[in-house]
Amino acid sequence: MQNKHLEHPEDSILTGDLSVLDWFTTKGSLSVKIDGAPAIVWGNDPETDTFFIGTKAVFNKVKIRIAHSHEEIDQFYDGNVADILHACFDVLPRTHNIYQGDFIGFGGETEYQSNLLTYRFDHTVTENVIVAPHTQYLCSTTLRDAVAYPFSYKLTGNRKCKFVQPLAWIAYGAERFDDVEEVCAFAKMMATMCQFVTNAQAQKMKKVFNTFIKIGAELDDEALATACDCDINLIRLWKLVKSIKDDCLYLCRNNGPTTYLLGEKIDAEGYVLINEHGSFKLVEREAFSRANFNHGRFQTS
């Protein structure tokens, strides 16, 4: 299952693909989305059979920035990113695989904010670096041809490297989950009355949704249908699927560090659920995505 850009479940139905309605009710592997920066990629370079480290720039087609040594880190990177890569190069466990994770911070503290969210650990972190792994890459020739896959197994850190991979689960037995199954069945019937759009039109609609969310505008049926130039029933289906997503998000639990968004305690940035029907993210768009949009470093959710 290739992991490209993780989509919001409600956005996936615009072209008529309703598989997400089965995804909602199928058990799978749930993981917590961790909000760190920068993204770090490390592992075994298939071209050199040696350990490497870098940012997502290791996958560049032209300006390749794969560092196999401290000297190459300084050659390809500078500033705070270089400092982080130097520290991680020394302590990340060597592996034959290729992983990507978000950098959370250096050890010695209980509270960290490397990006938008703040994480508070129960005890002072004694390891040198904290990384949240979330993706594995498979390739046999060159990193430029690597294919990304989400993974759920736990990586083992060491006394100098702390991996953060909280245990996450869904309260499938909760009464509210029965409502999710019923509403998914209703959504399938509702879909028979919708006029779906092409992939190109769907991309334009997603930009409209993101604009409404960014400015805090009401997600009104008629206003969205007019702005998107689409069937109003499709907007109503989109909003229904979004409400199903919100119900599922309500049922998610995790045992990770205490998390804060702009000083307010929250459960998590969101979750990623992987099962036989695909991989999607469960994120409360009006809260986290809006904050992301309006954060200086972000332009998309």
Backbone as numpy.savetxt, mean C-alpha at the origin, in Angstrom:
# Nx Ny Nz CAx CAy CAz Cx Cy Cz
0.78 -13.73 -8.83 -0.06 -12.54 -8.83 0.82 -11.30 -8.83
0.89 -10.63 -9.93 1.75 -9.47 -10.02 1.16 -8.30 -9.24
2.02 -7.64 -8.49 1.57 -6.50 -7.69 1.97 -5.21 -8.37
1.05 -4.67 -9.15 1.30 -3.37 -9.75 0.80 -2.33 -8.75
0.18 -1.26 -9.22 -0.36 -0.26 -8.31 -1.58 -0.84 -7.62
-1.58 -0.84 -6.29 -2.73 -1.34 -5.55 -3.88 -0.36 -5.69
-5.04 -0.89 -6.06 -6.18 -0.03 -6.35 -7.17 -0.06 -5.21
-7.95 1.03 -5.10 -9.10 1.03 -4.20 -10.15 0.09 -4.79
-10.80 -0.75 -3.97 -11.79 -1.70 -4.51 -12.86 -1.04 -5.35
-13.37 0.11 -4.90 -14.46 0.76 -5.63 -14.04 1.24 -7.01
-12.76 1.58 -7.18 -12.28 2.04 -8.49 -12.19 0.90 -9.50
-12.11 -0.33 -9.00 -11.88 -1.47 -9.91 -13.13 -1.88 -10.67
-14.31 -1.40 -10.28 -15.55 -1.87 -10.92 -15.98 -1.01 -12.09
-15.28 0.09 -12.35 -15.74 1.08 -13.32 -15.85 0.53 -14.74
-14.99 -0.44 -15.07 -15.01 -1.01 -16.42 -15.87 -2.26 -16.53
-16.53 -2.64 -15.42 -17.39 -3.81 -15.45 -16.78 -5.05 -14.84
-15.56 -4.96 -14.33 -14.93 -6.09 -13.65 -15.47 -6.14 -12.22
-16.29 -7.12 -11.93 -16.94 -7.21 -10.62 -16.28 -8.24 -9.70
-15.08 -8.69 -10.04 -14.42 -9.72 -9.23 -14.17 -9.27 -7.80
-14.08 -7.94 -7.60 -13.81 -7.44 -6.25 -14.97 -7.77 -5.31
-16.17 -7.98 -5.83 -17.29 -8.33 -4.98 -17.13 -9.72 -4.38
-16.43 -10.61 -5.10 -16.08 -11.91 -4.53 -14.83 -11.79 -3.65
-13.96 -10.87 -4.00 -12.75 -10.62 -3.20 -13.13 -10.22 -1.77
-14.17 -9.40 -1.63 -14.59 -8.93 -0.31 -14.91 -10.09 0.64
-15.49 -11.16 0.11 -16.01 -12.21 0.98 -15.18 -13.49 0.95
-13.98 -13.42 0.38 -13.10 -14.58 0.31 -11.92 -14.38 1.25
-11.69 -15.35 2.11 -10.57 -15.25 3.04 -9.25 -15.26 2.29
-8.28 -14.57 2.84 -6.96 -14.51 2.20 -5.93 -14.03 3.19
-4.87 -13.44 2.67 -3.77 -12.95 3.49 -3.92 -11.44 3.67
-4.00 -11.01 4.92 -4.19 -9.59 5.23 -2.91 -9.03 5.83
-2.50 -7.87 5.36 -1.32 -7.21 5.91 -1.63 -5.74 6.17
-0.85 -5.13 7.06 -1.05 -3.72 7.42 -0.20 -2.85 6.50
-0.79 -1.79 5.96 -0.02 -0.82 5.19 0.76 0.06 6.18
2.07 0.16 5.97 2.93 0.96 6.83 3.41 2.18 6.05
3.38 3.33 6.69 3.67 4.60 6.03 5.08 5.06 6.39
6.06 4.64 5.61 7.44 5.04 5.84 8.07 5.65 4.60
9.28 6.17 4.75 10.00 6.76 3.62 11.48 6.89 3.98
12.36 6.64 3.00 12.05 6.29 1.62 11.77 4.80 1.47
11.32 4.41 0.27 11.20 3.00 -0.06 12.60 2.45 -0.30
12.90 1.31 0.30 14.22 0.70 0.17 14.07 -0.65 -0.52
14.93 -0.91 -1.49 14.95 -2.20 -2.18 16.31 -2.83 -1.92
16.31 -4.11 -1.56 17.58 -4.77 -1.26 17.49 -6.26 -1.59
18.64 -6.89 -1.69 18.68 -8.33 -1.94 19.84 -8.72 -2.82
19.64 -9.80 -3.56 20.70 -10.34 -4.41 20.51 -9.91 -5.85
21.49 -9.19 -6.40 21.44 -8.74 -7.78 21.70 -9.93 -8.70
20.74 -10.32 -9.54 20.92 -11.51 -10.39 22.04 -11.34 -11.42
22.40 -10.08 -11.76 23.46 -9.86 -12.75 24.85 -10.05 -12.16
25.00 -9.74 -10.86 26.32 -9.82 -10.23 26.41 -10.91 -9.17
25.25 -11.45 -8.78 25.17 -12.43 -7.70 25.78 -11.89 -6.41
25.57 -10.59 -6.18 26.05 -9.95 -4.96 24.93 -9.12 -4.34
25.10 -8.80 -3.06 24.10 -8.02 -2.33 24.06 -6.59 -2.87
22.86 -6.03 -2.96 22.72 -4.64 -3.41 21.68 -3.94 -2.53
21.65 -2.62 -2.65 20.65 -1.82 -1.98 20.38 -0.57 -2.82
19.23 0.03 -2.61 18.88 1.26 -3.33 17.45 1.64 -3.05
16.97 2.66 -3.73 15.57 3.02 -3.70 14.90 2.32 -4.89
13.68 2.74 -5.23 13.04 2.14 -6.41 13.75 2.51 -7.70
14.77 3.38 -7.60 15.58 3.72 -8.76 16.41 2.54 -9.24
16.48 1.46 -8.47 17.21 0.27 -8.94 16.52 -0.33 -10.15
15.25 0.01 -10.35 14.50 -0.54 -11.48 14.50 0.38 -12.69
15.23 1.48 -12.62 15.30 2.41 -13.76 15.76 1.70 -15.02
15.19 2.10 -16.14 15.57 1.51 -17.43 16.85 2.12 -17.97
17.10 3.39 -17.64 18.27 4.08 -18.19 19.26 4.44 -17.08
18.88 5.35 -16.20 19.79 5.78 -15.14 19.71 4.78 -13.99
20.50 3.74 -14.10 20.46 2.64 -13.14 21.20 3.05 -11.87
20.57 2.84 -10.72 21.19 3.21 -9.44 21.12 2.04 -8.47
21.89 1.01 -8.79 21.99 -0.19 -7.96 23.32 -0.13 -7.22
23.28 -0.05 -5.90 24.51 0.09 -5.11 24.91 -1.25 -4.49
26.13 -1.68 -4.81 26.66 -2.92 -4.26 27.69 -2.68 -3.17
27.94 -1.41 -2.86 28.96 -1.04 -1.87 28.66 0.35 -1.34
29.37 0.74 -0.28 29.21 2.10 0.24 29.67 3.13 -0.80
30.68 2.79 -1.55 31.17 3.70 -2.59 30.10 3.95 -3.65
29.38 2.91 -4.02 28.34 3.08 -5.03 27.12 3.80 -4.46
26.85 3.64 -3.17 25.78 4.42 -2.55 26.08 5.91 -2.71
27.32 6.31 -2.41 27.71 7.72 -2.55 27.71 8.18 -4.00
27.94 7.24 -4.91 27.96 7.57 -6.34 26.54 7.86 -6.85
25.56 7.09 -6.33 24.20 7.19 -6.87 23.24 8.03 -6.03
23.54 8.20 -4.74 22.60 8.86 -3.85 23.32 9.90 -3.00
22.54 10.81 -2.42 23.14 11.81 -1.55 22.17 12.18 -0.43
22.62 13.04 0.47 21.77 13.55 1.53 21.27 12.49 2.48
20.05 12.72 2.98 19.45 11.83 3.97 19.22 10.43 3.42
18.87 10.33 2.13 18.64 9.02 1.53 19.92 8.20 1.55
21.05 8.83 1.21 22.33 8.12 1.24 22.67 7.66 2.66
22.42 8.52 3.66 22.69 8.14 5.05 21.88 6.91 5.45
20.61 6.90 5.05 19.75 5.76 5.38 20.24 4.50 4.68
20.61 4.61 3.41 21.07 3.44 2.66 22.38 2.90 3.22
23.29 3.79 3.63 24.54 3.35 4.26 24.25 2.50 5.50
23.35 3.02 6.35 23.02 2.32 7.59 22.36 0.97 7.31
21.44 0.96 6.35 20.74 -0.29 6.02 21.67 -1.29 5.34
22.60 -0.81 4.53 23.53 -1.70 3.84 24.32 -2.53 4.85
24.67 -1.92 5.96 25.50 -2.61 6.96 24.73 -3.65 7.76
23.40 -3.47 7.92 22.70 -4.32 8.89 21.58 -5.19 8.31
21.11 -4.90 7.11 20.05 -5.74 6.55 20.55 -7.17 6.37
19.76 -8.17 6.80 20.17 -9.56 6.61 20.39 -9.88 5.13
21.49 -10.56 4.85 21.76 -10.97 3.46 20.76 -12.03 3.05
20.37 -12.00 1.78 19.33 -12.89 1.29 19.56 -13.17 -0.19
19.02 -14.28 -0.66 19.05 -14.58 -2.09 17.83 -13.99 -2.80
16.91 -13.43 -2.02 15.70 -12.84 -2.59 15.88 -11.34 -2.78
14.84 -10.70 -3.30 14.82 -9.24 -3.49 13.57 -8.71 -2.82
13.74 -7.75 -1.90 12.62 -7.22 -1.14 12.54 -5.70 -1.25
11.34 -5.20 -1.00 11.14 -3.76 -0.85 10.42 -3.51 0.47
10.82 -2.45 1.14 10.18 -2.07 2.39 10.27 -0.58 2.60
9.51 -0.08 3.55 9.53 1.35 3.89 10.43 1.56 5.10
11.29 2.57 5.03 12.16 2.91 6.15 11.35 3.68 7.19
11.40 3.22 8.43 10.66 3.85 9.52 11.54 4.79 10.33
12.80 4.38 10.57 13.67 5.27 11.33 14.88 4.54 11.88
15.72 5.31 12.57 16.88 4.77 13.27 16.49 4.43 14.70
17.18 3.47 15.31 16.85 3.03 16.65 17.13 4.08 17.71
16.68 3.76 18.95 16.95 4.64 20.07 15.76 5.43 20.56
14.61 5.32 19.88 13.43 6.08 20.25 12.23 5.14 20.44
11.13 5.68 20.90 9.87 4.94 20.97 8.86 5.45 19.95
9.09 6.65 19.41 8.13 7.28 18.50 8.82 7.71 17.21
8.17 7.42 16.08 8.78 7.68 14.78 7.76 8.27 13.81
8.21 9.26 13.06 7.42 9.81 11.96 8.35 10.04 10.78
8.41 9.05 9.88 9.26 9.19 8.70 8.49 9.74 7.52
7.17 9.78 7.65 6.33 10.26 6.56 5.13 10.98 7.16
3.93 10.60 6.80 2.74 11.30 7.28 2.30 10.81 8.66
2.39 9.49 8.89 1.92 8.90 10.14 3.02 8.86 11.19
2.59 8.82 12.45 3.51 8.65 13.57 3.25 7.28 14.20
4.33 6.54 14.47 4.23 5.23 15.09 4.88 5.27 16.46
4.18 4.71 17.45 4.70 4.67 18.81 4.82 3.22 19.24
6.06 2.82 19.57 6.34 1.47 20.03 6.24 1.41 21.55
5.97 0.20 22.07 5.82 0.03 23.51 7.13 0.24 24.25
8.25 -0.09 23.59 9.55 0.02 24.22 10.52 0.73 23.27
11.58 1.27 23.82 12.61 1.91 23.00 13.19 0.89 22.03
13.28 1.25 20.78 13.83 0.35 19.76 15.34 0.30 19.92
15.87 -0.89 20.13 17.32 -1.04 20.36 18.09 -1.34 19.08
17.40 -1.77 18.03 18.08 -2.05 16.76 18.51 -0.75 16.09
19.47 -0.85 15.17 19.99 0.34 14.48 18.98 0.97 13.53
18.26 0.13 12.78 17.30 0.63 11.80 15.99 -0.13 11.91
14.91 0.52 11.45 13.57 -0.08 11.45 13.04 -0.03 10.03
12.66 -1.19 9.49 12.18 -1.28 8.11 10.89 -2.11 8.10
9.92 -1.69 7.29 8.66 -2.43 7.14 8.61 -3.08 5.76
8.99 -4.36 5.63 8.97 -5.03 4.32 7.55 -5.32 3.87
7.32 -5.25 2.54 5.97 -5.53 2.06 5.92 -6.16 0.67
7.01 -6.17 -0.06 6.97 -6.65 -1.45 8.21 -7.49 -1.75
8.02 -8.55 -2.51 9.13 -9.36 -3.01 9.16 -9.27 -4.53
10.37 -9.23 -5.09 10.54 -9.16 -6.54 11.15 -10.45 -7.05
10.65 -10.90 -8.19 11.19 -12.09 -8.83 11.79 -11.71 -10.17
13.02 -12.13 -10.39 13.67 -11.94 -11.69 14.88 -12.86 -11.75
15.24 -13.24 -12.96 16.37 -14.16 -13.14 17.49 -13.55 -13.97
17.25 -12.38 -14.56 18.26 -11.79 -15.44 18.73 -10.42 -14.97
17.82 -9.46 -14.92 18.17 -8.09 -14.56 17.04 -7.47 -13.75
17.39 -6.55 -12.86 16.39 -5.90 -12.03 15.38 -5.11 -12.86
15.77 -4.69 -14.04 14.86 -3.93 -14.90 13.66 -4.78 -15.32
13.80 -6.11 -15.24 12.71 -6.99 -15.63 12.02 -7.62 -14.42
12.29 -7.10 -13.24 11.73 -7.67 -12.02 10.21 -7.51 -11.98
9.54 -8.50 -11.43 8.10 -8.48 -11.25 7.81 -8.52 -9.75
6.96 -7.62 -9.30 6.69 -7.47 -7.86 5.49 -8.30 -7.43
5.60 -8.92 -6.27 4.53 -9.70 -5.68 4.41 -9.35 -4.21
3.19 -9.15 -3.72 3.04 -8.97 -2.27 3.34 -10.28 -1.56
3.80 -10.23 -0.35 4.05 -11.46 0.40 3.59 -11.27 1.84
3.28 -12.39 2.50 2.71 -12.32 3.85 3.57 -13.01 4.90
4.61 -13.74 4.48 5.44 -14.42 5.48 6.35 -13.41 6.18
6.82 -13.78 7.36 7.61 -12.88 8.18 9.10 -13.01 7.86
9.75 -11.86 7.73 11.20 -11.84 7.58 11.84 -11.78 8.96
12.98 -12.42 9.10 13.68 -12.43 10.38 14.74 -11.34 10.41
14.63 -10.44 11.36 15.62 -9.38 11.51 16.82 -9.88 12.31
17.52 -8.96 12.90 18.66 -9.31 13.75 18.81 -8.24 14.82
19.87 -8.30 15.58 20.01 -7.37 16.71 20.25 -5.93 16.24
20.52 -5.73 14.94 20.74 -4.39 14.42 19.66 -3.94 13.43
18.79 -4.85 13.05 17.74 -4.53 12.08 16.39 -5.04 12.59
15.44 -4.14 12.75 14.10 -4.50 13.20 13.15 -4.46 12.02
12.52 -5.59 11.72 11.49 -5.64 10.69 10.12 -5.47 11.35
9.30 -4.59 10.80 7.96 -4.35 11.33 6.95 -4.93 10.35
6.32 -6.03 10.74 5.29 -6.68 9.95 4.17 -7.11 10.90
3.29 -6.19 11.26 2.25 -6.51 12.24 1.34 -7.64 11.77
0.88 -8.41 12.72 -0.13 -9.42 12.44 -1.46 -8.72 12.22
-2.15 -9.10 11.16 -3.44 -8.48 10.84 -4.47 -9.56 10.58
-5.72 -9.26 10.92 -6.79 -10.23 10.71 -8.12 -9.51 10.53
-9.10 -10.26 10.00 -10.45 -9.74 9.81 -11.40 -10.51 10.72
-12.29 -9.81 11.37 -13.27 -10.44 12.26 -14.38 -11.04 11.41
-14.05 -12.14 10.71 -15.02 -12.75 9.79 -16.30 -13.20 10.50
-16.20 -13.57 11.75 -17.37 -14.07 12.46 -18.28 -12.98 12.98
-17.88 -11.71 12.83 -18.67 -10.62 13.37 -20.00 -10.49 12.62
-21.02 -10.01 13.32 -22.35 -9.87 12.72 -22.30 -8.96 11.50
-21.43 -7.94 11.54 -21.36 -6.97 10.44 -20.86 -7.63 9.16
-20.11 -8.75 9.28 -19.62 -9.42 8.08 -20.77 -10.03 7.28
-21.81 -10.49 7.97 -22.98 -11.02 7.26 -23.59 -9.93 6.37
-23.59 -8.69 6.85 -24.10 -7.58 6.05 -23.27 -7.38 4.79
-21.95 -7.56 4.90 -21.07 -7.41 3.74 -21.45 -8.40 2.65
-21.69 -9.65 3.02 -22.07 -10.65 2.02 -23.38 -10.29 1.33
-24.35 -9.82 2.11 -25.65 -9.46 1.54 -25.53 -8.27 0.59
-24.76 -7.28 0.99 -24.63 -6.08 0.16 -23.86 -6.39 -1.11
-22.88 -7.29 -1.05 -22.15 -7.69 -2.27 -23.11 -8.35 -3.27
-24.01 -9.17 -2.77 -25.00 -9.80 -3.65 -25.90 -8.74 -4.28
-26.30 -7.74 -3.50 -27.13 -6.66 -4.04 -26.36 -5.86 -5.08
-25.06 -5.63 -4.84 -24.24 -4.87 -5.78 -24.17 -5.57 -7.14
-24.12 -6.89 -7.13 -24.09 -7.63 -8.39 -25.37 -7.41 -9.18
-26.51 -7.35 -8.49 -27.77 -7.09 -9.18 -27.80 -5.64 -9.68
-27.31 -4.73 -8.87 -27.29 -3.32 -9.25 -26.43 -3.09 -10.49
-25.37 -3.90 -10.62 -24.44 -3.74 -11.75 -25.11 -4.00 -13.08
-26.22 -4.76 -13.09 -26.91 -5.05 -14.36 -27.57 -3.81 -14.94
-27.71 -2.75 -14.14 -28.34 -1.52 -14.60 -27.32 -0.43 -14.94
-26.03 -0.78 -14.88 -24.98 0.23 -15.08 -24.41 0.21 -16.49
-24.04 1.37 -16.96 -23.31 1.49 -18.22 -21.84 1.71 -17.84
-21.02 0.69 -18.06 -19.62 0.75 -17.67 -18.79 1.52 -18.70
-17.54 1.83 -18.35 -16.72 2.69 -19.19 -15.45 1.96 -19.62
-14.72 2.58 -20.54 -13.45 2.02 -21.00 -12.36 2.28 -19.96
-11.22 1.64 -20.16 -10.08 1.86 -19.25 -9.66 3.33 -19.24
-9.65 3.95 -20.42 -9.25 5.36 -20.50 -10.23 6.24 -19.75
-11.51 5.98 -19.91 -12.52 6.76 -19.19 -12.42 6.53 -17.69
-12.13 5.29 -17.29 -12.00 4.97 -15.87 -10.86 5.76 -15.23
-9.76 5.91 -15.96 -8.62 6.68 -15.43 -9.02 8.14 -15.19
-9.81 8.70 -16.11 -10.26 10.08 -15.94 -11.21 10.20 -14.75
-12.06 9.19 -14.57 -12.99 9.21 -13.45 -12.25 9.15 -12.11
-11.20 8.35 -12.05 -10.42 8.24 -10.80 -9.82 9.59 -10.44
-9.39 10.35 -11.44 -8.84 11.68 -11.17 -9.91 12.60 -10.61
-11.14 12.46 -11.13 -12.25 13.26 -10.61 -12.53 12.90 -9.16
-12.61 11.60 -8.87 -12.84 11.16 -7.49 -11.77 11.73 -6.56
-10.52 11.63 -6.99 -9.41 12.10 -6.15 -9.48 13.60 -5.92
-9.92 14.34 -6.94 -10.06 15.79 -6.78 -11.14 16.13 -5.76
-12.28 15.46 -5.86 -13.36 15.68 -4.89 -12.87 15.39 -3.48
-12.16 14.27 -3.33 -11.68 13.87 -2.00 -10.63 14.85 -1.49
-9.76 15.29 -2.36 -8.68 16.20 -1.96 -9.22 17.51 -1.40
-10.26 18.06 -2.03 -10.78 19.35 -1.60 -11.89 19.21 -0.56
-12.24 17.96 -0.23 -13.27 17.74 0.78 -14.67 17.97 0.28
-14.88 17.86 -1.04 -16.22 18.06 -1.61 -17.11 16.86 -1.33
-18.41 17.10 -1.23 -19.36 16.01 -1.01 -19.38 15.10 -2.24
-19.39 13.79 -1.99 -19.42 12.83 -3.09 -20.88 12.64 -3.53
-21.42 13.69 -4.10 -22.82 13.71 -4.53 -22.98 12.97 -5.85
-24.04 12.16 -5.95 -24.26 11.33 -7.14 -24.28 12.15 -8.42
-25.13 13.16 -8.45 -25.29 13.94 -9.68 -24.05 14.76 -10.00
-23.41 15.33 -8.98 -22.20 16.12 -9.21 -21.08 15.25 -9.78
-20.93 14.05 -9.23 -19.89 13.15 -9.73 -20.21 12.67 -11.14
-21.47 12.32 -11.39 -21.85 11.85 -12.72 -21.62 12.93 -13.77
-21.93 14.17 -13.40 -21.72 15.28 -14.33 -20.23 15.51 -14.57
-19.46 15.53 -13.50 -18.02 15.76 -13.62 -17.33 14.64 -14.38
-17.84 13.41 -14.24 -17.23 12.25 -14.90 -17.84 11.98 -16.27
-18.97 12.64 -16.57 -19.68 12.42 -17.83 -19.99 10.93 -18.00
-20.66 10.38 -16.99 -20.94 8.94 -17.01 -22.35 8.66 -16.49
-22.76 7.43 -16.58 -24.04 6.95 -16.09 -24.12 7.15 -14.58
-25.17 7.76 -14.10 -25.30 8.01 -12.66 -25.41 6.71 -11.88
-25.93 5.65 -12.52 -26.00 4.35 -11.83 -24.61 3.79 -11.55
-23.66 4.12 -12.41 -22.29 3.67 -12.18 -21.71 4.37 -10.95
-22.02 5.64 -10.79 -21.58 6.37 -9.60 -22.22 5.77 -8.36
-23.48 5.42 -8.45 -24.16 4.81 -7.29 -23.56 3.45 -6.94
-23.19 2.68 -7.96 -22.53 1.40 -7.70 -21.16 1.64 -7.07
-20.43 2.62 -7.61 -19.11 2.97 -7.05 -19.22 3.32 -5.57
-20.22 4.12 -5.22 -20.41 4.51 -3.83 -20.83 3.32 -2.96
-21.61 2.41 -3.52 -22.01 1.23 -2.77 -20.80 0.35 -2.48
-19.97 0.12 -3.50 -18.77 -0.69 -3.29 -17.83 -0.01 -2.30
-17.76 1.30 -2.36 -16.95 2.05 -1.40 -17.47 1.83 0.02
-18.78 1.78 0.19 -19.35 1.55 1.52 -19.06 0.14 2.00
-19.03 -0.83 1.07 -18.66 -2.20 1.43 -17.21 -2.22 1.91
-16.35 -1.50 1.19 -14.95 -1.38 1.59 -14.82 -0.82 3.00
-15.60 0.23 3.29 -15.55 0.85 4.60 -16.00 -0.13 5.69
-17.01 -0.96 5.39 -17.46 -1.96 6.35 -16.37 -3.00 6.61
-15.70 -3.44 5.55 -14.62 -4.41 5.71 -13.46 -3.81 6.50
-13.16 -2.54 6.23 -12.09 -1.86 6.96 -12.41 -1.81 8.44
-13.68 -1.62 8.78 -14.12 -1.59 10.17 -13.84 -2.92 10.87
-13.83 -4.02 10.10 -13.63 -5.35 10.68 -12.16 -5.75 10.78
-11.26 -4.92 10.26 -9.83 -5.26 10.27 -9.20 -4.93 11.63
-8.27 -5.78 12.04 -7.56 -5.60 13.30 -6.07 -5.84 13.07
-5.21 -5.27 13.95 -3.77 -5.55 13.86 -3.13 -5.34 15.23
-1.92 -5.91 15.40 -1.21 -5.78 16.67 0.07 -4.96 16.50
0.06 -4.04 15.54 1.24 -3.22 15.27 1.39 -2.08 16.26
2.39 -1.23 16.05 2.60 -0.09 16.94 1.42 0.87 16.90
1.21 1.59 17.99 0.14 2.59 18.04 0.39 3.64 16.97
-0.66 3.99 16.23 -0.52 4.84 15.06 -1.32 6.12 15.21
-0.72 7.24 14.76 -1.38 8.54 14.85 -1.35 9.24 13.49
-2.46 9.87 13.14 -2.56 10.69 11.94 -2.84 12.12 12.37
-1.88 13.00 12.12 -2.02 14.40 12.49 -2.40 14.54 13.96
-1.78 13.71 14.80 -1.99 13.78 16.24 -3.17 12.98 16.76
-3.99 12.44 15.87 -5.16 11.66 16.29 -4.88 10.18 16.15
-5.18 9.42 17.19 -4.94 7.98 17.17 -5.86 7.30 16.17
-5.29 6.45 15.33 -6.07 5.71 14.34 -5.68 4.23 14.41
-6.41 3.39 13.72 -6.10 1.96 13.72 -4.85 1.68 12.88
-4.81 2.21 11.67 -3.68 1.99 10.76 -3.89 2.85 9.53
-2.85 2.98 8.70 -3.03 3.65 7.42 -4.08 2.92 6.61
-4.06 1.61 6.70 -4.97 0.77 5.95 -4.44 -0.64 5.90
-5.05 -1.45 5.04 -4.68 -2.85 4.94 -4.61 -3.26 3.47
-3.94 -4.38 3.21 -3.94 -4.99 1.89 -4.41 -6.43 2.06
-5.43 -6.80 1.31 -5.94 -8.17 1.35 -5.62 -8.85 0.02
-5.01 -10.03 0.11 -4.65 -10.81 -1.07 -5.39 -12.14 -1.01
-6.14 -12.44 -2.04 -6.75 -13.76 -2.15 -6.84 -14.14 -3.63
-7.56 -15.19 -3.93 -7.59 -15.70 -5.31 -8.21 -14.72 -6.29
-8.88 -13.69 -5.80 -9.53 -12.71 -6.67 -8.70 -11.45 -6.87
-7.53 -11.39 -6.26 -6.67 -10.24 -6.49 -6.15 -9.61 -5.21
-5.53 -8.44 -5.37 -4.97 -7.66 -4.26 -5.51 -6.24 -4.35
-6.10 -5.78 -3.26 -6.62 -4.42 -3.19 -6.29 -3.83 -1.83
-6.33 -2.49 -1.75 -6.06 -1.84 -0.49 -7.35 -1.37 0.16
-7.38 -1.46 1.47 -8.50 -0.98 2.26 -8.03 0.27 3.00
-8.43 1.43 2.48 -8.01 2.70 3.05 -9.22 3.62 3.12
-9.36 4.34 4.23 -10.43 5.32 4.36 -10.03 6.58 3.60
-10.57 6.77 2.43 -10.10 7.82 1.53 -10.34 9.21 2.10
-11.48 9.42 2.76 -11.79 10.75 3.26 -10.85 11.17 4.41
-10.16 10.20 5.01 -9.24 10.53 6.10 -7.80 10.44 5.62
-7.31 9.24 5.44 -5.89 9.10 5.12 -5.55 9.58 3.72
-6.36 9.21 2.73 -6.03 9.61 1.36 -6.07 11.13 1.22
-7.06 11.78 1.85 -7.13 13.23 1.76 -5.89 13.87 2.40
-5.49 13.33 3.56 -4.28 13.85 4.22 -3.06 13.64 3.33
-3.02 12.49 2.66 -1.92 12.19 1.74 -1.89 13.18 0.58
-3.06 13.43 0.00 -3.14 14.36 -1.13 -2.62 15.73 -0.76
-2.95 16.16 0.45 -2.61 17.51 0.87 -1.29 17.60 1.60
-0.59 16.46 1.71 0.75 16.46 2.27 1.70 16.86 1.15
2.70 17.63 1.46 3.57 18.22 0.44 4.20 17.25 -0.52
4.47 16.00 -0.06 5.21 15.06 -0.90 4.32 14.24 -1.81
2.99 14.34 -1.65 2.13 13.42 -2.37 1.26 14.14 -3.39
1.03 13.45 -4.48 0.12 13.93 -5.51 -0.99 12.94 -5.79
-0.80 11.66 -5.44 -1.83 10.64 -5.66 -1.92 9.78 -4.43
-3.03 9.04 -4.30 -3.21 8.15 -3.15 -2.73 6.75 -3.50
